[in-house]
C-alpha cells in the first residue's frame, strides 16, 4: 500500500536503535525524510542514517537532543525545520526502562524517568505542534506508550508505568486540542519487542521461552513491525484514528 507519505519529514526521538530504528526504517521505506534524534552513539547513528538514506532514497540525517532538556528540543525543532523546510510527523519514541523497587528507588531516579519518558514528549509535542499550526501543516503525532501504561504486572517499574500511563492521557488531551488544527495525535502500546534494551530476555533460551509463553502471538515483535503501524498512523489512510492508544502487544492485553 502506498501511504502517500513521500517527501514528508518526520522527527523520531531515540531513532538510532531498537524500536526507534525500526520506526525510521518503516518511514524511510515510505519515502519519508527522517530526522533521527540521538543522544549517545553519534558515529553509529550517523552511519545508520546514511545507510538508511542510501537504501531508501529518502533524506535521513542525525539530530542531537536530550529530550528532557527544553533548550535541546528548541534547537532540534529549529534545526530540523531549517534543514527540511517543514515537520509533518513527530514520533516520541525515546525512553528509558530501569528496574528498581519503590522502597529502593532514589527520588532522583523517579524524576529522571518522568523527565525523559513523559516530560520530554510533552515538551516536544508542544513545540512541533506549534510549528505545524504556524505553518498550516495537517500533521500527525505518534507517542510510544507501553503495555505497562495500560496494565501493570511487573515489579520494579513504577516510574516507567506511571510515565506511560501519563502518555496515554496526554495523547487523548492533545488530540482534543489539536484536531481542530488538523493535527492527529495517537499512541501505540508495544509489548515485548526484540531490542538491545531487553537482550537478556530474548538471547537466553529459557528466559526467551518463558516470555514467549506470555505472548499469544508466540514471539517477540520486531522493531520494524512497530514502525509499520507508526507509518500507517502518520498517513492520511488513518484519518479517522485520533486520540487512541493502540494495542500492538501480540495479544498480551487480551
SULWOJO-V697222 format. One record per run of one state. SS is the DSSP state (a for helix, b for strand, c for the rest). FROM is the first residue (numbers start at 1). TO is the last residue. If there is no record, write none. Layout:
BEGIN
SS FROM TO
SS FROM TO
END
This chain:
BEGIN
c 1 8
b 9 12
c 13 17
a 18 29
c 30 32
b 33 38
c 39 41
a 42 56
c 57 60
b 61 64
c 65 69
a 70 84
c 85 88
b 89 92
c 93 101
a 102 104
c 105 106
a 107 135
c 136 139
b 140 144
c 145 146
a 147 149
c 150 157
a 158 181
c 182 183
b 184 190
c 191 192
b 193 193
c 194 195
a 196 203
c 204 204
a 205 212
c 213 220
b 221 221
c 222 222
a 223 234
c 235 235
a 236 238
c 239 244
b 245 248
c 249 254
END
